[in-house]
Amino acid sequence: MRTADFDYALPPELIAQTPVEPRDASRLLVLHRRSGELEHHLFHELGSFLRPGDLLVANESRVIPARLFGRKEPTGARVEMLLLNKRTDGSWEVLLKPGRRVRPGVQVRVDVSQGPDGPQAPLIANVVDVTPAGGRVLSFSRPVEPLLDGLGVVPLPPYIHTPLSDPERYQTIYARVRGSVAAPTAGLHFTAELLGELRQQGIEVAFVTLHVSMDTFRPVVEEDLAEHRMYSEQCELPASTARAINLARGSGRRVIAVGTTSVRVLETAGRALTRSDAPLTPFFGPTTLFIYPGFEFRVVDALITNFHLPRSSLLMLVAAFAGKDRIDHAYQEAIRLRYRFFSFGDAMFID
């Protein structure tokens, strides 16, 4: 299968620049995989398509203020840094803008605001390596994480050009574990009230973590999908969630992933299953799982997701889950009916 098979034309005005209010007022396109039937609803009607005992599994990763601004030494040229992934040695993989001339050995200075004890020394980022994807590896003069809330900016995807008045609007209401550079956007549609209503309906909710990193910003460039390699992202399936999933699967109840990141955590853990009725075990570590048509899903029964970019690994994942022809038709209908696309756009429920 070719990457070009996942291209489509999207009118630019359908790229959502701002989120709708309230969160659950977004539109919901329901795709029934078995029949191919499409239904058009609002997200707050999600409960109409869920059953008592269904288990929602959502990604509770929280977006960090990962965009920093500094000056290259000694020229003073402005440099923008996007922190992507912290390595075990404490260094960070980053995207730089402009990055082509920032080679290993270069230093970038980030001025730090005065603290309660007086002036603070600047933060120095030393460029130590170039990543295979063209990013850079930075070693900071001191831990950068405690400084991010004061220095950093929450990064928005490059196709969003309207400033966000409330940074919390780019966090899910249940975001808890800091580490992502982009939001797990399927979860942005949930409100506390909607989650409460679903729980009263008998729907269970459990959480996983996947810290969204490089692949959110890196398109699939290989023409043959089999040659594409996903960037490593840290994820966790905690013991409590593994137990909830095993109980649901054992009693014939559905496991419903909230977003493609949750799918990747669940199916990464599912790769270890030796038989269909074997229990999932807790998992913590990196995943490079690339899901595209032909993939065998072992855990996920239904999916809540957004509308994804052309040629993206996320679009390939939903095509693997629903069937490419069905996704092609659903996207064309969504375009015809003027659904809003991408991070702040509308949602799909695929059952």
Buried (B, 14 or more C-beta within 10 A) or exposed (E): BEBEBBEBEBEEEBBBBEBBEEBBBBBBBBBBBEEEEBEEBBBBBBBEBBEEBBBBBBBBBBBBBBBBBBBBBEEEEEBBBBBBBBEEEEBBBBBBEEBEEBEEEBBBBBEBEEEEEEEBEBBBBBBBEBBEBEBBBBBBBEEBBEBBEEBBBBBBBEBBEEEBEEEEBBBBBBBEBBBBBBBBBBBBBBBEEBBEBBEEBEBBBBBBBBBBBBBBBBEBEEEEBEEBEBBBBBBBBBEEBBBBBBBBBEEEBBBBBBBBBBBBBBBBBBEEBEEEEEEBEEBEEBBEBBBBBEBEBBBBBBBBBBBBBBBBBBBBBBBBBBBBEBBBBBBEBBBEEEBBBBBBBBBBBBB
